[in-house]
């Protein structure tokens, strides 16, 4: 290290430690982002940039070309807009129910209940599983001859095509996603609850405040900074949902469970011809949405800190 200090100077030695990490980030993160912008402004199915003609904003124009944005059938890229609508509904329902269930679970686990440590581990365990493993487990349960339908038949009920019916398939991708990720947000909310001083609750109990008033006037206001982080993190994760859904339903039936990330994958890699420019443009539009969500998180966190 003495030689390195003499070579680059003491103040620059830190860059020697950062250089390997910066090279990896540059090669696998920053360079692909830059290339993505080039692909978004070029056409054809050629993979080499030298063989791709410049088309400007044509890919973006193709994606955003609609007669009625509320009707995917009126859009030039109707599958893209179906994926957008599916993603919107998925984000609203999945995030809303997951935060509600996570909050209730955290409130229960924060109380002095028997086997509290065991139940905390049980709720967090699905988070440790690979998304592919989670999807395969539930696909085995929900398939036509799975154990769920076997249970229905034992009760004398007709089996249901859970993953073939469009409405049921959408319900199950939400359910499985909540089951797989709820433990992570429960843990964050539980940490936020345990950070609330106990003397605040003791003072409220001495004043004879009801449980609902304690929850609405003490717990929720003090938990709000943690809640903001949970909401934004869950929103970003929901917009990027892919693994479980792709393995569980493959985006079907039809395009009923196709989300925006799967559309990007299929457009750029699985379809023929491979429309790299269109997929790159769609990914940039999704990145803009994620950037907005991140800025909202930073602003909300700053507002909570100032308040």
PEFEN-V926752 format. One record per residue. N is the residue number from 1. RES is the residue in three letters. PHI is phi in whole degrees, 0 to 359 (NA if undefined). PSI is psi in radians with two decimals (999 if undefined). OMEGA is omega as a letter, one per 40 degrees, with the letter a starting at -180 (none if undefined). Layout:
N | RES | PHI | PSI | OMEGA
N | RES | PHI | PSI | OMEGA
This chain:
1 | UNK | NA | -0.51 | i
2 | UNK | 297 | -0.71 | i
3 | UNK | 295 | -0.68 | i
4 | UNK | 294 | -0.65 | i
5 | UNK | 294 | -0.71 | i
6 | UNK | 292 | -0.56 | a
7 | UNK | 286 | -0.83 | a
8 | UNK | 250 | -0.20 | a
9 | UNK | 95 | 2.57 | a
10 | UNK | 300 | -0.69 | a
11 | UNK | 291 | -0.30 | a
12 | UNK | 255 | 0.03 | a
13 | UNK | 298 | -0.61 | a
14 | UNK | 302 | -0.57 | i
15 | UNK | 293 | -0.46 | i
16 | UNK | 295 | -0.63 | i
17 | UNK | 285 | -0.57 | a
18 | UNK | 279 | -0.39 | a
19 | UNK | 303 | -0.82 | i
20 | UNK | 301 | -0.74 | i
21 | UNK | 293 | -0.70 | i
22 | UNK | 295 | -0.64 | i
23 | UNK | 295 | -0.73 | i
24 | UNK | 295 | -0.79 | i
25 | UNK | 298 | -0.74 | a
26 | UNK | 297 | -0.69 | a
27 | UNK | 285 | -0.71 | a
28 | UNK | 254 | -0.10 | a
29 | UNK | 236 | -1.09 | a
30 | UNK | 290 | -0.74 | i
31 | UNK | 297 | -0.79 | i
32 | UNK | 300 | -0.60 | i
33 | UNK | 295 | -0.77 | i
34 | UNK | 296 | -0.77 | i
35 | UNK | 297 | -0.58 | a
36 | UNK | 299 | -0.68 | i
37 | UNK | 294 | -0.66 | i
38 | UNK | 294 | -0.76 | i
39 | UNK | 295 | -0.60 | a
40 | UNK | 293 | -0.37 | a
41 | UNK | 253 | 0.23 | i
42 | UNK | 233 | 2.86 | a
43 | UNK | 240 | -2.97 | a
44 | UNK | 75 | 3.04 | a
45 | UNK | 257 | 0.22 | i
46 | UNK | 287 | 2.48 | a
47 | UNK | 272 | -0.46 | i
48 | UNK | 280 | 2.31 | a
49 | UNK | 299 | -0.56 | a
50 | UNK | 294 | -0.34 | a
51 | UNK | 258 | 0.09 | a
52 | UNK | 253 | 2.10 | i
53 | UNK | 287 | 2.56 | i
54 | UNK | 286 | 2.25 | a
55 | UNK | 237 | 0.04 | i
56 | UNK | 67 | -2.25 | a
57 | UNK | 265 | 0.36 | a
58 | UNK | 298 | -0.68 | i
59 | UNK | 295 | -0.73 | i
60 | UNK | 294 | -0.73 | i
61 | UNK | 298 | -0.67 | i
62 | UNK | 295 | -0.72 | a
63 | UNK | 291 | -0.64 | a
64 | UNK | 265 | 0.08 | a
65 | UNK | 279 | 1.91 | a
66 | UNK | 215 | 2.51 | i
67 | UNK | 281 | -0.73 | i
68 | UNK | 223 | 1.96 | a
69 | UNK | 292 | -0.25 | i
70 | UNK | 273 | -0.11 | a
71 | UNK | 236 | 1.80 | a
72 | UNK | 301 | -0.49 | a
73 | UNK | 294 | -0.33 | a
74 | UNK | 271 | 0.00 | a
75 | UNK | 265 | 2.58 | i
76 | UNK | 297 | -0.69 | i
77 | UNK | 251 | 1.34 | a
78 | UNK | 295 | -0.60 | i
79 | UNK | 294 | -0.64 | i
80 | UNK | 299 | -0.79 | a
81 | UNK | 287 | -0.53 | i
82 | UNK | 295 | -0.68 | i
83 | UNK | 295 | -0.67 | i
84 | UNK | 297 | -0.82 | i
85 | UNK | 296 | -0.74 | i
86 | UNK | 299 | -0.73 | i
87 | UNK | 296 | -0.72 | i
88 | UNK | 299 | -0.85 | i
89 | UNK | 296 | -0.71 | i
90 | UNK | 299 | -0.79 | a
91 | UNK | 297 | -0.82 | a
92 | UNK | 298 | -0.86 | a
93 | UNK | 286 | -0.80 | a
94 | UNK | 294 | -0.83 | a
95 | UNK | 293 | -0.75 | a
96 | UNK | 299 | -0.91 | a
97 | UNK | 291 | -0.66 | a
98 | UNK | 295 | -0.73 | i
99 | UNK | 294 | -0.69 | i
100 | UNK | 298 | -0.85 | i
101 | UNK | 294 | -0.68 | i
102 | UNK | 296 | -0.70 | i
103 | UNK | 294 | -0.80 | i
104 | UNK | 298 | -0.77 | i
105 | UNK | 296 | -0.74 | i
106 | UNK | 296 | -0.69 | i
107 | UNK | 296 | -0.69 | i
108 | UNK | 290 | -0.79 | a
109 | UNK | 290 | -0.29 | i
110 | UNK | 278 | -0.22 | i
111 | UNK | 274 | 2.88 | i
112 | UNK | 276 | 1.51 | a
113 | UNK | 244 | 2.73 | i
114 | UNK | 297 | 2.55 | i
115 | UNK | 56 | 0.65 | a
116 | UNK | 300 | -0.76 | i
117 | UNK | 296 | -0.66 | i
118 | UNK | 297 | -0.81 | a
119 | UNK | 292 | -0.57 | i
120 | UNK | 297 | -0.73 | i
121 | UNK | 294 | -0.67 | a
122 | UNK | 297 | -0.78 | a
123 | UNK | 290 | -0.50 | a
124 | UNK | 273 | -0.32 | a
125 | UNK | 304 | -0.77 | a
126 | UNK | 302 | -0.47 | i
127 | UNK | 296 | -0.51 | a
128 | UNK | 284 | -0.28 | a
129 | UNK | 280 | 2.60 | i
130 | UNK | 294 | 2.47 | i
131 | UNK | 304 | -0.60 | i
132 | UNK | 293 | -0.71 | i
133 | UNK | 296 | -0.75 | i
134 | UNK | 301 | -0.82 | a
135 | UNK | 294 | -0.70 | a
136 | UNK | 294 | -0.67 | i
137 | UNK | 299 | -0.86 | a
138 | UNK | 287 | -0.51 | i
139 | UNK | 294 | -0.68 | i
140 | UNK | 296 | -0.65 | i
141 | UNK | 289 | -0.68 | a
142 | UNK | 262 | -0.12 | a
143 | UNK | 295 | 2.96 | a
144 | UNK | 307 | -0.69 | i
145 | UNK | 247 | 0.59 | i
146 | UNK | 278 | 3.11 | a
147 | UNK | 289 | -0.44 | i
148 | UNK | 295 | -0.87 | i
149 | UNK | 292 | -0.54 | i
150 | UNK | 297 | -0.69 | i
151 | UNK | 295 | -0.68 | i
152 | UNK | 295 | -0.71 | a
153 | UNK | 293 | -0.60 | i
154 | UNK | 295 | -0.49 | i
155 | UNK | 272 | 0.04 | i
156 | UNK | 83 | 0.27 | a
157 | UNK | 259 | 2.73 | a
158 | UNK | 284 | 2.46 | i
159 | UNK | 294 | 2.69 | a
160 | UNK | 240 | 2.42 | i
161 | UNK | 278 | 1.40 | a
162 | UNK | 300 | -0.67 | a
163 | UNK | 260 | 0.02 | i
164 | UNK | 255 | -0.58 | i
165 | UNK | 286 | 2.26 | a
166 | UNK | 300 | -0.78 | a
167 | UNK | 291 | -0.76 | i
168 | UNK | 294 | -0.67 | a
169 | UNK | 298 | -0.73 | i
170 | UNK | 293 | -0.67 | i
171 | UNK | 300 | -0.76 | a
172 | UNK | 287 | -0.55 | i
173 | UNK | 292 | -0.58 | i
174 | UNK | 292 | -0.81 | a
175 | UNK | 299 | -0.85 | a
176 | UNK | 295 | -0.69 | i
177 | UNK | 296 | -0.72 | i
178 | UNK | 296 | -0.80 | a
179 | UNK | 301 | -0.67 | a
180 | UNK | 284 | -0.56 | a
181 | UNK | 245 | -0.11 | a
182 | UNK | 298 | -0.62 | a
183 | UNK | 299 | -0.61 | a
184 | UNK | 296 | -0.81 | a
185 | UNK | 285 | -0.52 | i
186 | UNK | 299 | -0.73 | i
187 | UNK | 297 | -0.72 | i
188 | UNK | 295 | -0.80 | i
189 | UNK | 294 | -0.63 | i
190 | UNK | 296 | -0.70 | i
191 | UNK | 296 | -0.68 | i
192 | UNK | 295 | -0.68 | i
193 | UNK | 294 | -0.70 | a
194 | UNK | 287 | -0.29 | i
195 | UNK | 278 | -0.20 | i
196 | UNK | 285 | 2.22 | a
197 | UNK | 301 | 2.38 | a
198 | UNK | 290 | -0.46 | a
199 | UNK | 292 | -0.38 | i
200 | UNK | 294 | -0.75 | i
201 | UNK | 291 | -0.62 | i
202 | UNK | 296 | -0.69 | i
203 | UNK | 294 | -0.70 | i
204 | UNK | 294 | -0.64 | i
205 | UNK | 293 | -0.66 | i
206 | UNK | 294 | -0.54 | i
207 | UNK | 279 | -0.09 | i
208 | UNK | 77 | 0.47 | i
209 | UNK | 289 | 2.48 | i
210 | UNK | 288 | 2.87 | a
211 | UNK | 297 | -0.70 | i
212 | UNK | 295 | -0.70 | a
213 | UNK | 292 | -0.66 | i
214 | UNK | 297 | -0.74 | a
215 | UNK | 293 | -0.80 | a
216 | UNK | 282 | -0.53 | a
217 | UNK | 257 | -0.31 | a
218 | UNK | 241 | -1.02 | a
219 | UNK | 298 | -0.96 | a
220 | UNK | 296 | -0.80 | i
221 | UNK | 300 | -0.71 | a
222 | UNK | 285 | -0.41 | i
223 | UNK | 272 | -0.16 | a
224 | UNK | 301 | -0.72 | i
225 | UNK | 302 | -0.72 | i
226 | UNK | 293 | -0.68 | a
227 | UNK | 297 | -0.66 | i
228 | UNK | 299 | -0.78 | i
229 | UNK | 298 | -0.77 | a
230 | UNK | 297 | -0.76 | a
231 | UNK | 298 | -0.84 | a
232 | UNK | 291 | -0.73 | i
233 | UNK | 298 | -0.73 | i
234 | UNK | 290 | -0.60 | i
235 | UNK | 297 | -0.83 | a
236 | UNK | 298 | -0.73 | a
237 | UNK | 293 | -0.67 | a
238 | UNK | 293 | -0.69 | i
239 | UNK | 298 | -0.56 | a
240 | UNK | 266 | 0.20 | a
241 | UNK | 300 | 2.34 | a
242 | UNK | 206 | -0.95 | a
243 | UNK | 304 | -1.05 | a
244 | UNK | 300 | -0.72 | a
245 | UNK | 291 | -0.72 | a
246 | UNK | 297 | -0.73 | i
247 | UNK | 285 | -0.64 | a
248 | UNK | 286 | -0.83 | a
249 | UNK | 236 | -0.25 | a
250 | UNK | 67 | 0.31 | a
251 | UNK | 88 | -0.10 | a
252 | UNK | 265 | -3.07 | e
253 | UNK | 290 | 2.43 | a
254 | UNK | 66 | -2.11 | i
255 | UNK | 240 | 0.43 | a
256 | UNK | 295 | -0.55 | a
257 | UNK | 240 | 0.38 | i
258 | UNK | 281 | 2.10 | i
259 | UNK | 257 | 3.02 | a
260 | UNK | 297 | -0.65 | a
261 | UNK | 291 | -0.63 | i
262 | UNK | 292 | -0.64 | i
263 | UNK | 300 | -0.75 | i
264 | UNK | 298 | -0.78 | a
265 | UNK | 297 | -0.84 | a
266 | UNK | 292 | -0.66 | i
267 | UNK | 293 | -0.71 | a
268 | UNK | 273 | -0.44 | a
269 | UNK | 231 | -0.66 | a
270 | UNK | 270 | -0.44 | a
271 | UNK | 274 | 2.85 | i
272 | UNK | 231 | 2.12 | e
273 | UNK | 286 | 2.78 | i
274 | UNK | 279 | 1.95 | a
275 | UNK | 267 | 1.35 | a
276 | UNK | 298 | -0.68 | a
277 | UNK | 295 | -0.74 | i
278 | UNK | 293 | -0.73 | i
279 | UNK | 295 | -0.69 | i
280 | UNK | 295 | -0.72 | i
281 | UNK | 296 | -0.73 | i
282 | UNK | 296 | -0.66 | i
283 | UNK | 292 | -0.59 | i
284 | UNK | 292 | -0.71 | i
285 | UNK | 299 | -0.71 | i
286 | UNK | 294 | -0.66 | i
287 | UNK | 296 | -0.61 | i
288 | UNK | 297 | -0.73 | i
289 | UNK | 298 | -0.78 | i
290 | UNK | 295 | -0.63 | i
291 | UNK | 296 | -0.72 | i
292 | UNK | 298 | -0.76 | i
293 | UNK | 297 | -0.69 | i
294 | UNK | 294 | -0.73 | i
295 | UNK | 296 | -0.66 | i
296 | UNK | 297 | -0.69 | i
297 | UNK | 298 | -0.82 | a
298 | UNK | 298 | -0.72 | a
299 | UNK | 292 | -0.74 | a
300 | UNK | 294 | -0.71 | i
301 | UNK | 296 | -0.70 | i
302 | UNK | 294 | -0.69 | i
303 | UNK | 296 | -0.72 | i
304 | UNK | 295 | -0.68 | a
305 | UNK | 293 | -0.70 | i
306 | UNK | 289 | -0.59 | i
307 | UNK | 290 | 999 | none
